[in-house]
Amino acid sequence: MNVLLICLTTVVAYLLGSIPTAVWYGQGFFGIDIRKFGSGNAGATNTFRVLGKRAGTIVMLVDVLKGYTAAILSTLLWYADVITETEILTFKIVFGLVAVIGHLYPVFANFKGGKGVATLLGMVLATHPEMALVCIGIFLLVVIASQYVSLGSIMAALAFPVLLLLQIFGQKENPLLIVFGFVIFLLVVFTHQKNIGRLLRGEENRTVLIRFRKKQ
């Protein structure tokens, strides 16, 4: 029974991640497929650029909530005596990553999703909220200084495991969390390969609105 419940919860985590917030919001309120405009990405950053601050903020918050909710499912399993207290962190990571996979490859949007940064943030908020806030600060500083959202995302993802290793909160961190942090960094690098190429060529889009401009 426990195995069955864990499997069902994993499916729920994937379905949560698969909610294509940007696609549904664009279709429901603007009558467009966000994937056909701007960068063509079904995420918060492209929504900000194409549909504006209000739409981008709503999409971002929902995407964060997807990752957070998926990770918190582990706590529900603990309350139900399906897993032990020592297993909560492990399943937070597992369910959170499954939600990110759902965001990247959503069953509700032909498996063409976003880059998963906001959903990753949600799961990090559920696993280590203090470090998540530090990483948000780093992200904002990099974006303000460079005007590149992709660079801010990459640097924030790198900061998470590095700062855990440096024990900036004065305590030894769980090794599993550190490994998870480096997995996050590699995942962000993987989903931002094109952005990294454009950054190196000096062709990356800056943080400006490009309302309803068709993707090239």
N, C-alpha and C positions, 0 to 999 in steps of 0.2 A: 504493500500500500504506500509506504514512504517513497519508494522509487517511482511509483506511478504519479504521486503528487508532485515530486520534483520534476518529472518529465512534463507534466501539465503546466507547471509554473514556468518552466523554460519556454514552452510554446507561448504562454501569455506574455512573457518578456519580449519575445520576438515580435509578436503582434503589436505590442505597445510601441516598439521601435519602428515598426513598419508603417505607423500612421504618417502619411506624407503631408505634413502640416502645410508646407509651402505650396504644394500642388493643389491641395483642397482649398486653401485660403485664396489662392490666385483664381481658381476656377469659380469659387462660390461668391467672391466679392468683386472680382474684376473681369470675370469671364475669359481669362487667359490661362494658358499652361506656362507656368514660370520657367519651365525647362526650354522654352522656345525663345526666351529673351535674355538679355545680358550675357552672363557667362554660361548659361544653360544648366546651372547647378540648382538642384531642388533643396536649397538650404536657406538659412537666415540671412547670410551675407548678400546673396543674390536678390533676396526679397527686399532687403534694405535698399539696394541699388535701383531695383526696377519699380517696386511698389511704394517705397517711402518708409519713413521712420515708424509710423504706427503699425503697418503691416509687418515690417521686419521685427519689431519688438515682440509682437504677439507670436509670430512664428518661432522666434528664438526662445521665448519663455515656455511655450508648449514643448519644444524639442528638449529643453533642459528638464522639464517635468517628466518626459518620457524616460530618460535615463535614470532620474532620481527614483521614480516610482518602481521601475523594474528592479533596481538594486534593493529597494526597501521590501520587496516581496520576500527576501530572505528572512527578514524579521518576522513576517507573518508565519512563515514556516516554523520558526523557532517557537512562537507563541502556540502553535498547533502541535508542538513536540515532534515535529518531523525531522528537525536537525538540532544539533546541540549548540550551545552558546558559542563555543570555540569555532564552530563552522560558519557562523554568520558572515564574517568577513569574506571567506572563500566564496560563498554563494552570492554575496553582494557583487563581487567581481565577475563571477560567472554570468549572473542574470543581467548585469549592466552591460557586459561585452556582447551578450546575445542581443540586447536592445540596440546597441550600436550597429551590429550586423544587420538588424532589421531596418535601421535607418539607411544604411548603405545600399541594401538590397531589399526594398520594401515589396512585400507580396501584393500590396494594394495599389502599387504604381509601376507595374511591369518590371519590378526589380531594378529600377533606376532611381536612386535616391540622392541624398546630399553627401557631405563629407564627414558628418558625424561629430563635429566639434562640440556643438551645443549639447548633444546627447551624452557625449563623454563628460562634459562639465557636470551634467546632472548626476551621473554615477559617481564622480569624484566628490561632489557635495555630499553624497550619501555615505561615502567611505571615509573621507578625511576632510570635513568642512573647513577647518582652519587653513589647511594647505590649499584648498580650492580657492579661498578668498585671496590668499597670497598670489596664486597663479592668475586670478582675474586682474589683480593690480598690475602684474607684470605684463599681461596681455594689453591692458589699456595704455600703459606707458610706452610699449613698443609701437602700438598703433598710432598713438598721438605723435610720437617722434618720427615714425617712418611713413605713416599713412598707408601701410600695407596690413590688411587684416590677416592675410595668410602668414606673414612673418610673425605677427603677434601670436597666432595660434601655435606655430611651430615652437617659438621660444617659450611660451607658457607650458607646452607639453614637455619640453626638455627640463624646464625648471622644477617640475613636480618630483621626478625621481632624484634629481641632483640635490635638491634642498632636503629631501627625506634623508639622503645619505649624510648630509652635513648636520643633520639633527638640529635644525634651527629652533625647534621648540624645546630643546634641552632634554630630550628623551630618546632612547633607542627605538627606532621604528620597526614595525613588523617587516621581516625580509620579504614576505609575500607581497606586501604593499609596494615595496621598492621594485620588485620584479614587474609587478603590474604597471608601475609607473613607466618603466622602460618599454613595456609592450605598448602602452598608450602612445609614447613618443614615436615608436616605429610605425604604429598605425596612422598617426597624423602625417608623418613623412610620406607614407604610402599613398594616402588619399590626396596629398598635396604635391604629387610629382610634377604635374603640369605647372602648378604655381611656382615651384622651385625653379623649374626651367625658365619661366618668364622672369622671375626675380633675377636670375643670373644674366639674362639678356637685357634687363632693364625694361621689360615690356609688361610687367604686372600691373593690373588695374589698381588704382588708388581708391581711397574711401570717398567716392563721390557718387551722387545719384545719377543713374543713366536710365531714366524712366522709359520703359517700353521700347528699348533699343533691341532689335533682333540680334540673336547671337550670330557670330560670324561663322 
